[in-house]
Amino acid sequence: MDGGFNSFADYDAAVQMGKVPGVTRVAVIGTRTIASAIAATTASQGIVAPEDIWVGASSIYPWSFSDVPLEAISDNANDTAGGSGAQVLTISGISSAYAVTTATNVPLNGNVGPVALGSHAHINVGNIGVTVPVSPTQTNIGTITIREVGTGTVRAIIPPGQRSIQQCVYRVPDGFFLNIFNIEIELLRASGAATRGADFALYFRFANGSYGRPRQIQCTDRAPFTLKAETRIGIPARADFAASCVYSSANNITVGAAFEGHLYKI
């Protein structure tokens, strides 16, 4: 029995190609520069001020549980419909009722003004697109910011040339179960001098409001962390998951975190 993906022997590849009904691949990646070293406190707490792995200015990702109108704007005039940069933006989010929300191929307007993306409580995925190619190697030239209308609270950022939002945070929609089978955490831009280190934690928030960072992870710029192949992390419906940096051995360390999993409809 092939599980519904015909002759494909590789289950992961079959999921990526949409050959397994009710299962989709989730891949999330984020980066962050830790501007100042995070000092340890007590043995029981272990941290002072964790920093979530995303490219926004605030150290803690601005989780929201209310539907609010969002908008997107670039800081480069070429990121516009028919331009030489990003032309459209597609996002997938979650509503306050934990249903999947989308805004597909929304034409960008460069740095002239923001474009409306509809109302969402959270953003899981955001990718730029090109509908009328100007060059064969076309991507976003500027920084594309997704923010709340009115307050200006930044909810996601696509840095120049990155094509996708850079944040290792995710919310599981209602009626689904996320099975994470791969996590990678590393220090980027190693100097080649003295080894630097950082500690990380996995953040969980559940539907009943309880939250915590129970899993601590260590790595250096010469020894990144990778989840063991046999390990699986299950995230239930209506739960939030994120990677946070909770200690760094030096200032201005750039860190990266990514995870990959299968989202099952239940």
N, C-alpha and C positions, 0 to 999 in steps of 0.2 A: 504494500500500500504506500502510495507516495505522498499522502497528506494533502492532495489537491494541487500539487505543483508539478504534476506530470513527470517528465524525465529529468528534471533538475535535481541532481544529487546534493547540491549545496543548499541547505535550508535558508541560510542567511541571504544568499544571492537570490533565491526564489522570492523571499520577502521583499527585497529591494526592487525586484521587477514586478511586484504586484501580483504574484502568482499564488499567494496563500490568502484565501479569503479571511477577512476579519483581523488581519495582522499587518501592521505597518511599521517601518523602521523609523526610529527617532535618533537623531544625532545632534548634539548640542555642543558648542565650543565657546569659551570665553577667555579673555585676557585681562590683566590688570597690573598697573604699576603701583607697588606699595611704596608710597613716598617717604614714610618714616617707619622705622622698625617697630613692630608690635611687641610690647614687653609682656612676659608671663606674670600672672598674679599668684593666686593661691593654688595649691595642688588640686583642690576640689573644682575650682572654676577653670583654671588653666589659661584663660585668655582675658584681655581687657576689652578690646574693641575689634571684633572680627571684621574683615573686609570681604564682601562677596565678590566672586570672580566675574566682573563685568566691566565695561569700559566707561560707565557713567561716573559723574563726579562724586556722588554720595557713596560712602563706604558700604552701606547696607542697601541692597536692592529695594526699590520702593514698591513692595507688594501692594496690590490693590484688590479689593473684593466688591467694588461697586462699578457698574457700567458707566464709563465716562467717554466723551468724544475725544478721539485722538487725531493728530495731524502729523504730517511729515514734511520736512524741508531739508534741502541740501545747502551747503555753504559754497557751492560752485555752480556757476551759471550753465555749465555744460551738462549737468544732470537734469535733463528736461526731455519732454517728448520730442523725438527727432534729433536730439543732441548727440554729442560724441561721447557722453558718459552714460550713466544710468538713465533709462527712459521711463520705466514703470516700476512700481513697488507692489509686492504681494505679501500679505501678512496672514497668519493664522493665530487666533487667540482663543480665549475662554471668556464666557460671559459670567455675570454674577450668579447665574444658575448652573455654572460649570458645563455649559454646552459649548461646542466648538463654534467659533465665529471666524469669518474670513472677510478680507477685502482683496480682490484679485485684479492685478494689472492696472493699478491706479496710476494715471499719467503724472509724472513729477513736473515740478515747475521751477527747477533750479533754485537759485537763491532769491528769486523774485518774491515768492510768498509761499506759505504752506498749502498743502492739499489735504482734504478731509479723508479720513480712513474709516469713519463710522465709530460706533461705541463698543468698547471692549473693557473687561475687567483686568485682563492679563494678556500679554503677548508671548507666545511660545516660539513662533517662527517668523522671520522677516527676510525676504530675498528681493534683490533688485532684478530687473529683466530688461531685455532689449527687444523691441518690436520691429524697428526699422534700422538695421545695422548700418553704422557709418564706417566702422573699421572691424577687422576680423578679431581683434583682441580688445573688446570693449567691456568696461566695467565702470563702477561708480568712481568718479574723479574726486569728488568732495566727500565730506563727512555728512551722512544722512542721519538726521535726528528724528526719532518718533517721540512725540510729547503730548501731554494733555492740553486740550484747548482751554484757554483761560489761565490756568495756573502755570503752565509751562513746565510742569514736572516731567522730566525725561524718563521715558519708559524703555527705550532701546536705542542703540546706536549702531550704524554700519560705518566703520572707519574707511578711509579711501582705499579702494582696491580690494576690499574684503568680501564684497558681494552679499554677505549675510550678517545678521545681527550677531554681536559678539558678547554673549552672556551665558554662563553656565547655570541657568535657572530654568525650571520647568514646572508646569502645573498640569496634573493629570485630569482630563475631562471626566465627567460623570459617565458611568457605564463602561469604563475602560480600566485596564490594569497594565502598568508599565513594568517590564522585566528588564532591568539593567544588567548587561553582561560584560561591559567594558568601561573602565574609567582610567583616564590618563591625567596625571598631574605633574607639572614640571616647572623648573625655573628656566626662563628664556634669556637669551643674550648673555651667555656665560662669558666672563672676561678672560678665563684661562689662568687667572691668578689664584688667590686663596679660595678654597671651596666655600660657597655660601649655602645656607640652608633655610628651609621654611617648613612650618607645620601647617597642615590644612585640616579642615573638618567638613563632614557632610551634614548639611542642614535638612531637617525634615519638619514639615508642619502638616498636621492631619486635620480631617474635617471637623473634629470636635474642638479645634483651636489649640491643642497641645503642640508644643514644638521643642526642638532641641538640636544639639550638634553632638550626638553620641559617638561618632566614629572619628578618631584622630588619625592623621596620616602624616608621615615625615618624608621629606625628600631633599636632595641637594642638586646643585646645577650639574653634577656629574652622575647622579643616580636618580632618575625620575621614578615616579610611582606608577605602576600598572596593576590593575586588578587581576588577581589570579584567575586563570581560565575557567576553573570549576566554580567560582563564586558568582552568585546571582543576588541582586538587590531588588526586592519587590516593592513597588510604590503603588498603593491603592488609589482608587478613584477619589477625586477632590483633595488630593494631597499635593503639597509643594516640595520640591527637591532642589538643592543648590549646593555648590562647592564654595567654601570660604577659606581665606587665608587667616590663620589665627596667630601666627608668629613668623617673623622674618629676622634673619641674623644681621641684616644691613639695610640701609636706606636705598630707595630707588630700585628695588628688585622687581623685575617684570615676571609675572607668573602666568601660567596657562592651565586651564582645566577643561576637560572634555569628557563626555560620556556617550555611550551608544546603547540602545536597547530596542526591544520590540514592544509595541503598544498593542495589546490584545483587547478586542471588543468582547465584553462579557455579558 
